[in-house]
Amino acid sequence: MNYKITGNVVPSVEISLIKGESVFTQSGGMFYQTEGVRMETNTKGGLFKGIGRMFAGESLFMVTYTADRNANISFASTVPGSIIAVDVSRSNFTIQKEAFLVAQSSVELKTTFNKKISSGFFGGEGFILQELRGRGMAFLEIDGDAVEINLEPGEVIKVDTGNLVGFEDTVRYEVETVKGLGNIMFGGEGLFLTKLTGPGQVVLQTMNMNEFAMKVGAYILTSSN
């Protein structure tokens, strides 16, 4: 698949489709397209899979775009940040909710539950994550800049949970409590950190959109008083 990522603030990815090739995205994700692209809206995999995506922060309906002739189609990020490409053919990839932008139709977007309940409730990514599997390319939208880290076997990093985008299925995902009452109360990092153990690729984002929105909201409330 040929594609081009453009833009620095709110980027987009333009995908060149050959006749018969298709991609899918959540409802409302398309930016622009050339002539010769057919659109089909469905739950992609059935109603239960659609409901599972809703729990993960995505749309109930997905949209598939199929090229009836060679054509281009573009998808834009919804927030300031970055777009990265992930080759799902080399490994299944687990992502946080709202990270998915678009993928080839040969890729499956599956809702998955954390194996450890503590990771789900306290890990910052919610009890439900999403897994990309199959073969082909997928594109993720990142809050801020993307940081890609390749962990060696046994190598560990600890991440503020809101800054985690995704990881290969060879990476072990755990959540641990910040040590020390003073650190918990006054450290500003919250109660939990996500612990990732290699081998495998990890993708992080430099901005946490939820924290950013809270700061903007606080500023608006202060300015209005």
N, C-alpha and C positions, 0 to 999 in steps of 0.2 A: 504494500500500500504506500502510495506517495502522499506526503502531507507536508504542510508548512505552518509553523507557529509564528505568528506575528504580533507585535504590540508589546509594550513594556508595563503599562499601568493596568489595563483591563484587556488582556490578550485574547486572541482567537486562534483556532486551528482550522486551516483550510485543507480539505481532503479531496484528492482526485480519485473519482470512481470510474472504473471501466464498466462497460455495459454488463448488467446482471449483478454487479457488486452492490452490497448494501451495508449500512451502518444503522445503529439505533441509539437513541438518547431519551432522556425523560421528556415529558410533555413541556413544550415551550423552550426547548434548548437550542433550536436552530437560529443562526444569525443571518445567513443569506445563501442562495443557491443559484446555479445557472439553469438554463432550460434542460429538460430531459430527466428530471428527478421525480419519482413517484413517492407519495407519502401515504403511510398506513398506520393508523392509531389502534393499539390493542393492549391487552394486559401482559403480553409477552410471557408465555408460560402458564397462563391461567390466572383465575381470580385470586387463589391463595398466595401465589407468588407475588401478585400485585399488592395484596394486603401486607405481605411481609416487607416489601419495599417501602410501604407507607410508614411502618414502624421504624425503618432505618432512615427516615427523613427524605425519601425520594417520592416520586409521583406514583399514583396507582396505575396510570397509563404510561406506556412507553410508545415512542414513535419510531417506526422503521422507514428509512429513506433508501429507495432502490433506484439505481441508474438504468433508465431505458436506453441510454446511449452514453458515451463518455461525457462526464459532467463533473463540476466542482460543487462542493457544499461546505459551508463554514459554520462553526459553533464557537460561541463566545463565552468567556468566563462570566460569572454572575457578580463577582466581587473583585476589587483590586488584588492582583496577585500574579500567578504564573500558571502555565499549563505544561504538564509533562506527559511523555508517552511511556507506556508500560507494555513490554512484550510478554503477553500472557502465555505464549507458547513455551517459554523456558521454565515457568513456575506459576502455580496458583498464587494470587496476590490478595491479601486481606486489606480492606480499606475502611476508613471511618465513614460515617454517614455524611452525605452531601459532597463527598469527594468525586464521585463519578460524573463525567461529562458526556462522553460518547465512546462507542466501541464498534468494531466490526461485528457483524451478525454471527460470526463463528465463535464469539466470546459469550459466555454465560455469566450473568450477574445474579449471584445467589445470596439470599439473606442467610446469615449464620449467627448462632448464639455462642457467646463466650463459654468455654468449657468450665471456667471457674466463676461461680456466681459473684464472688467478691470483685473480680475483675470487671464484671458487667456493671454492677451497681456503683462502684467507686472509681472505676478507671477513667472516667471523664469522656469516654466514647459511647456510653450507653450500653445496655445489656446486649443490644443487637448491633452487629457489624455486617459488612458485606464482603463477599468473596468473588473475585474474578477468576474464572477458570475456562478451559477450552484452548483454542488456538487463535492467534491474531493479536491485533493491537488495540489497546484501550488508552483513553486519555483522561487524566485526572486534573481537576482544578485545585489550585493551591492558594491558601491565604498568605499573601506576602511572597517571599522568595522560597524556592524549593532547595532543600539540602538533602543530597543523596549520600548515604553511608553504606559501605559494604563491610559487614562484620565478619571477622574470621571466626572459626569454630571456637566456642567458649568465650568470645569477646562480648563484653556487656556495656550497654549504655543505658542511662536513666534519663527519661524525658518528661517534661511537663506534659501532661496528658493531652491538653488542647493543641499541642504542637505536633502531634503524631498524625501522619496522613495514611501510611500503610506500610506493609512489610510482606516479604515472601513467606510461604508456608513453612520454610525451614527454620524460621526465626521463632524462638519461644517467647511468648507474651505473658507477662505477669504484672501484678500491681503490688507495690509495697508502701507501707506507711512511712511518712517522714519521721525521723527519729528526733526526740527532744521536744518537750512541751513549748519551750520558747520559740523553737523553729516553726512549730505548727501555728502558734498564736501570732507571731510577729514576722515570720520569714517571708510572707507574701507569696509563697509557692503553693499554698493549699495543703491538704492533708495527705494526698497520695501522689506518687510518681509511678510512671510506667517503666518497667524494667524489660529490656529487650536483649536476648542472648542469641548470638550467632551460631551457625553461619547463615548468611543471607543478606539481601538488600533491605534497607530501611529508608523510607522517605519521610522527611520532616518538613514543617512549614514554619517560617519565621514569625508569622502573625497568627494570633488566636482571634478569630472573628468575633466570638462570643464576648471575650474580654474587651475587644475594641468597641463593640456595640454598647457595652455597659459604660465605658468611659465617655463615649459620645453622648449617651443618654444622660449621664450625670452632668456633663457640660451644658447640655440643653436646659436641664432643670435649673441649674445654677444661674444661667444667663437669663432665664425667664423670670427669676425672682427679683 
